[in-house]
Structures are given as C-alpha cells and as structure tokens.
C-alpha cells in the first residue's frame, strides 16, 4: 500500500514538473469561468514557434514575458476561439501563452506548440 502511494506521488510530481517547465507538442487545458491558464516555454532570441489552438468558447489570448515588475505583451488579442500563428522571440526569455476566460462557464483549449526551423 505504501509503495503504491509512493508510486502515485512520484507520477504526480513528475507530471507537475513537466507542466511547469512547459513542453512542445499537443496540449489540453481547462480554463474555469473568470480564470486563466498558461503554457510557458523558454525561447532563444530569434527562435520561432507555431501555436495552434481551438477553444469551445471565447477567451482573451496573449504571449507575454516578465522583466522585473513589468509584463511585456508581444502578442495580445481578445475574444478569440481559434488561432494558427507563428511567433518569433525578440529576445531569450521565458514566454507564456495565456488564455483568460472572462465569461461564465469553463472552456477547454486543445492545441499545440511546435518549434519552427528557420
């Protein structure tokens, strides 16, 4: 019993560490009403990513990074349900793709983030 619990705990910690570090490829995120979710990635200067997503309701979407107490938004759009775009990192940093649900009802986001070779 204790061994099973330890195995489950290890799986949860591994999954959470992977989510926090950010991964390329397919993802599914559930965003609660009046809430937000992020998918963060370390990008090098000039690195390109292609992001695609589909949402079953409207969300505000942005790509942002933090510099001290300031937040910079190289991409920012409101009330979207789909996207299929390319982003080029202006500098080496941790970038977060963020979806915010301002309305009632939770939404599900299904998409992918992939590196694009120059």
C-alpha positions, 0 to 999 in steps of 0.5 A: 500500500505504501509503495503504491502511494509512493508510486502515485506521488512520484507520477504526480510530481513528475507530471507537475514538473513537466507542466511547469517547465512547459513542453512542445507538442499537443496540449489540453487545458481547462480554463474555469469561468473568470480564470486563466491558464498558461503554457510557458516555454523558454525561447532563444532570441530569434527562435520561432514557434507555431501555436495552434489552438481551438477553444469551445468558447471565447477567451482573451489570448496573449504571449507575454514575458516578465522583466522585473515588475513589468509584463511585456505583451508581444502578442495580445488579442481578445475574444478569440476561439481559434488561432494558427500563428507563428511567433518569433522571440525578440529576445531569450526569455521565458514566454507564456501563452495565456488564455483568460476566460472572462465569461461564465462557464469553463472552456477547454483549449486543445492545441499545440506548440511546435518549434519552427526551423528557420 
